Amino acid sequence: MTDSGSTDPTRTPPLPEVFLKRTISLINSNSDRNSVSLVCKDWYNFERLTRRHVSIRNCYAVSPEIVAARFPAIRSVSLKGKPRFSDFNLVPEDWGADVQPWLSVFVTAYPLLEE
């Protein structure tokens, strides 16, 4: 018989916020930060709230509104308009790469954007 007040032995207690914030702030690589965000919901939230740079390699893969909602503290953005396959002349020269929707969203979402 189990006691309703007992804790689940299979669950690990959450890490203190101070430790989690400090740990994630020491991770600089975007790929490492992406991996860290997959650990659990707490790590996902701390990673998204502390990320300062985001790279969008295909502006058609995600909307600017989703990026602005997920990463509220961005200071730097790298934005590539055309998908990778356009480098091999697989799309017309004048196709795509419209950054205007991104600029419209980012100008209000990130007033402290530096680059």
C-alpha positions as a printed NumPy array, in Angstrom:
array([[  0.   ,   0.   ,   0.   ],
       [  1.387,   3.399,  -0.917],
       [  1.143,   6.556,   1.086],
       [ -0.552,   9.379,  -0.846],
       [  1.986,  11.823,   0.587],
       [  5.043,   9.915,  -0.625],
       [  7.033,  11.055,  -3.623],
       [  7.45 ,   9.083,  -6.82 ],
       [ 10.894,   7.401,  -6.647],
       [ 11.181,   7.432, -10.455],
       [ 11.008,  11.224, -10.668],
       [ 14.008,  13.434, -10.156],
       [ 13.3  ,  16.654,  -8.262],
       [ 13.7  ,  19.783, -10.402],
       [ 17.014,  21.624, -10.345],
       [ 17.073,  24.979,  -8.557],
       [ 16.408,  27.907, -10.911],
       [ 19.735,  29.551, -10.12 ],
       [ 21.659,  26.424, -11.102],
       [ 19.646,  25.89 , -14.27 ],
       [ 19.953,  29.508, -15.388],
       [ 23.722,  29.522, -14.79 ],
       [ 24.236,  26.187, -16.551],
       [ 22.322,  27.172, -19.674],
       [ 23.984,  30.6  , -19.817],
       [ 27.373,  28.853, -20.144],
       [ 26.31 ,  27.017, -23.317],
       [ 27.179,  29.121, -26.368],
       [ 26.861,  26.729, -29.297],
       [ 23.477,  26.905, -31.053],
       [ 23.461,  23.151, -31.67 ],
       [ 24.227,  22.472, -27.992],
       [ 21.501,  24.879, -26.904],
       [ 19.083,  23.114, -29.257],
       [ 19.986,  19.791, -27.619],
       [ 19.63 ,  21.217, -24.103],
       [ 16.129,  22.44 , -24.907],
       [ 15.066,  18.816, -25.508],
       [ 15.867,  17.619, -21.96 ],
       [ 12.565,  18.64 , -20.373],
       [ 10.067,  21.51 , -20.248],
       [ 12.04 ,  23.454, -17.633],
       [ 15.226,  23.299, -19.712],
       [ 13.261,  24.218, -22.856],
       [ 11.82 ,  27.3  , -21.157],
       [ 15.119,  28.463, -19.66 ],
       [ 16.885,  27.975, -22.987],
       [ 14.304,  29.941, -24.956],
       [ 14.243,  32.772, -22.405],
       [ 18.042,  33.133, -22.345],
       [ 18.833,  32.726, -26.044],
       [ 20.346,  35.918, -27.506],
       [ 21.023,  34.799, -31.103],
       [ 18.875,  32.857, -33.535],
       [ 19.698,  31.625, -37.047],
       [ 16.902,  31.115, -39.547],
       [ 18.333,  29.229, -42.508],
       [ 15.066,  29.073, -44.443],
       [ 12.562,  31.84 , -43.775],
       [  9.787,  29.671, -45.263],
       [ 10.256,  26.905, -42.665],
       [  8.882,  28.931, -39.737],
       [  6.898,  32.132, -39.286],
       [  8.405,  35.265, -37.707],
       [  5.574,  35.318, -35.159],
       [  6.55 ,  31.867, -33.872],
       [ 10.203,  32.902, -33.544],
       [  9.26 ,  36.106, -31.693],
       [  6.967,  34.215, -29.301],
       [  9.51 ,  31.482, -28.539],
       [ 12.596,  33.696, -28.12 ],
       [ 11.649,  36.98 , -26.4  ],
       [ 15.21 ,  38.179, -25.601],
       [ 16.92 ,  37.984, -29.005],
       [ 19.668,  40.547, -29.682],
       [ 21.033,  39.098, -32.939],
       [ 19.431,  37.366, -35.946],
       [ 20.877,  35.61 , -38.991],
       [ 18.228,  35.242, -41.683],
       [ 18.613,  33.391, -44.968],
       [ 15.748,  33.883, -47.374],
       [ 16.186,  31.131, -49.906],
       [ 16.341,  27.424, -49.059],
       [ 19.588,  25.505, -49.564],
       [ 18.491,  23.856, -52.804],
       [ 18.331,  27.3  , -54.438],
       [ 22.148,  27.3  , -54.373],
       [ 22.045,  24.633, -57.085],
       [ 19.85 ,  26.601, -59.521],
       [ 16.796,  24.479, -58.717],
       [ 14.486,  27.497, -58.345],
       [ 13.988,  30.606, -60.509],
       [ 16.42 ,  33.449, -59.777],
       [ 13.696,  35.914, -58.712],
       [ 11.837,  33.446, -56.441],
       [ 11.469,  33.971, -52.726],
       [ 13.679,  35.598, -50.125],
       [ 11.059,  38.115, -48.991],
       [ 12.31 ,  39.414, -45.635],
       [  9.695,  42.17 , -45.265],
       [  7.341,  40.068, -43.063],
       [ 10.295,  39.218, -40.8  ],
       [ 11.357,  42.845, -40.49 ],
       [  7.8  ,  43.946, -39.714],
       [  7.497,  41.471, -36.828],
       [ 11.034,  41.908, -35.473],
       [ 10.904,  45.713, -35.362],
       [  8.157,  45.525, -32.729],
       [  9.123,  42.242, -31.016],
       [ 12.82 ,  43.089, -30.555],
       [ 13.333,  46.813, -29.875],
       [ 16.843,  46.034, -28.54 ],
       [ 17.941,  44.058, -31.611],
       [ 21.596,  44.824, -32.316],
       [ 22.318,  42.883, -35.502]])
